[in-house]
């Protein structure tokens, strides 16, 4: 047996029509619905939806086998509403417990949803943080590779520069030694030439001396011969 929607305190004929259009034809349908789903009906916010669900739950608890209403007139609706209110008042402790459980259930659902949303946000934040960290590491790796490349290039240039300086120094040293060798050869040649000339000069002097000595001897001999020839 079902209980009509107008049996819920605070639900009139017009509101019942709106609820019926949106699929809430019975009290049981409203009691088994969620706050989010009932909030989608025009004229129902989260607070009102929560209250109506509590009242519907209390109504079902108070009248588990209530007969269906035959009349749909305003007077019949009002009578049913008053009767339901009185029944709800009689079973207030039980209804309050069910309302409390419904509220707790709704709160838990909302908490779970919030937790899921928070978890999703945390996961998103974690992924974003991880992405940024990976980008930072990649940037550092590229910077390190760049610096290493620059360092190697600098070392290569420095090596070439030192090699060039070394070769230039070797070339200059070779030229210096060659110059020294040539200078030594030139001096040696000069010395030999000087010795040769000195020798020639001495040889010439010796020959001249011998020639003069010979002439002197020849002259002395000639004089001696002449002296012998005179009577």
Residue, then its C-alpha position, 0 to 999 in steps of 0.5 A: x500500500x502506498x501513501x500519497x505525496x500530499x500526506x507529507x506535512x508542507x506538501x500541497x496539491x501544486x507541489x505534489x503535481x510538480x513532484x509527480x511530474x518529476x517522478x516522485x509520485x509516492x512518499x516512499x519514492x521521496x523517502x528513498x531519494x537523495x538530497x541531491x536528486x530531490x534538490x533538482x525539482x523546482x522549488x526545492x533547495x538542499x535544506x528543503x529537500x533534506x526536511x521533506x525526505x525526513x518527513x517522508x521517512x517519518x510518515x512511512x515509519x508511522x503508517x507502514x500499512x496506510x490505505x491509499x487515498x481515494x479523494x484528491x480534493x483539497x479537503x481530503x488532502x488537508x485531512x490526510x495532512x493533519x492525520x499524518x501530522x498527528x501520527x508523526x507527533x505520536x511517533x516522534x522519537x522513532x521519526x527523529x531517529x530515522x531523520x537523524x540516520x537519514x541526515x547522517x547518511x546524507x552527511x556521509x554521502x556528502x562527506x564521501x563526495x567531498x573526500x573524493x573531490x578532495x582526493x581528486x584535487x590532491x591527486x591533480x595537485x600531486x600530478x601537477x607537482x610531479x610534472x613540474x618536478x620532472x620539468x625542473x629535473x629535465x631543465x637541470x639535466x639540459x643545463x648540466x649537459x650544456x655546461x658540460x659541453x661548454x666546459x669540454x669546448x673550453x678545454x678543447x680550445x685551451x688545449x689547441x691554444x697551448x698546443x699552438x703556443x708550444x709549436x710556436x715556441x718549438x719553432x722559435x727555438x728551432x730557428x734560434x738554434x739554427x741561427x746559432x748554428x749558422x752563426x757558429x759556422x760563420x764564425x768558424x769560417x771566419x776563424x779558418x779564413x783568418x788562420x788561412x790568411x795568417x798562414x799565407x801572410x806568414x808563408x809570404x813573409x818567410x818566402x820573402x825573407x828567404x828570397x832576401x836572404x838568398x839575394x843577400x847571399x848571392x850579392x855577397x858571393x858576387x862581391x867575393x868573386x869580384x874581389x878575387x878577380x881584381x889583381 
